[in-house]
Amino acid sequence: MQTKCLNPLFSFFLVLAIVSLACGTAAPEPTSTPEPTDTPAPTATVTATLTPTNTPRPSPTPRPTKTPNLAATERADELNAEAQAYFDLGYLETANGRFKEYDDFREEWAQLNWYQWWILSESTADFYMNAHFEWESAYQNADTSGCGFVFAIQDNNDHYAAFLDRTRVLFLISNGSGTRELGRTRGTGRVKFGNPGEADFTLIVKGHYAYVLVDEVVIGEYTLSQSQPVRGNLGLTILSGTNKDYGTRCEMTNLYAWFPEN
């Protein structure tokens, strides 16, 4: 778990100390729940008997076959169609890839103008992530706050982060020079939600370009730094807009990521 400070100009200072899991502040990294192992179908045993020659031999009982998991098949078709649509729009280099689904995520964070992240067990360059965000702050007029994704996390903690606030998308770049907001190449970057708020959030990274979609609408396109690596770990993050009570609470459901096939 990492924390970052966000000053009033939305510049963050990198906090190098990783909060110990023993302190109980970070939940274990979300992982996919393994599917139950299928129980092998019983094999019919045929007992040989002497029969008259004019009596047909009984046919062996057919082995039962596995029934396809229709829900899983439909889900895979739905996700593959989504990847194809993003490829057709030019957001992906290829439509061929694999999906990974994660458990639901729910955390809260109460330190004004700071954010923390939980690293996922994936390191990649091109990808896209999607989740349904629900977030709220204990203070109705909280500062910029909300759920987000962090990516290209390096061993020295350089990274990028994108948050969904009530009024806008906040896209940050953090490295040895500090933390600052990354300007948009295209799009308004503006949204409008109440407190609490909820929306589908999608982050797509292709090379040195990133796209943010809110409720399937492109809100902003961003050009990433040519001097900062884009391959690195992915993570989930929360930005707190108040010190009051629980601070900012975030829940992510329908959480999954897509990675191109090598």
Steps between C-alpha positions, in 0.01 A plus 500: 500500500635839400389850599547820304443859603301741283562872564228761428638534145455123467877430529579191706817412687591135481481313827758220484386315813274206422243441770555161660228246442532422872350841576176384346453804273514318169292208392676208334554544130181402318537176314281301276295232671602167346223313331404167664660196344257289301433154645584240233195325362467137601604251233245227428632147560374232258478141625545240226229226477439210266202571275338311211642594162165631379473745789656844435772602741397794718660828404729656761349782698640831367724698734333820622662812354575822683225760473644834386486780752268724302540798734881486470476467123270800473729703726803415286312594183398830657856590603647398165245718323601790723869455414411483131302823527794682664731366230262622227503845662880505495551475876679162482778365278329162481170342596671173599559477871402348830282622783553475873216563744558612860303480822298803602701770676384715793722733704492842664772757558493810720804719439424823316680542169675163520442182302603142554510199272472121512721324243356225283710202390526616139780682317424622151532782248190509280176406680160620601320481834136543580291514816175639631597767755289606797658763723410754764669738742408562863506876433246615244731765352814288510801588288578302187455134592385166367594157367770442242751277324877527528733355235861480379615472863881473503735361766577861602122569520479721190146453364188643340157523667152588374215588740128560451387800707152653520588768245793376295758236420831562677793344310837510676861422415744438785879464478820632656400854402181482706133434431300716264181497298539380141330726247247366251577458133130490415169504686354708780591279793181625669224298664216573740404276791357545845635377833470202499562429133527197278603427141680252277866596463734372228871577456668397172876526442650450154867583468544855633131588471227456759123530469248542782137400449221573746176311441644393161560861388856623434562783747868558430799392294846540654854485361740323738860599555749365246768490770300298755437124456144391435563137590450432868260374763131582515311597814180634653505836676293741712547877531364652821337841497452540875637399841148468641375163625568229236630756252426367151347157447538307177341182367591336167289222349507327160877552517707352219799568276594411141854423383614447140628158402875498440 
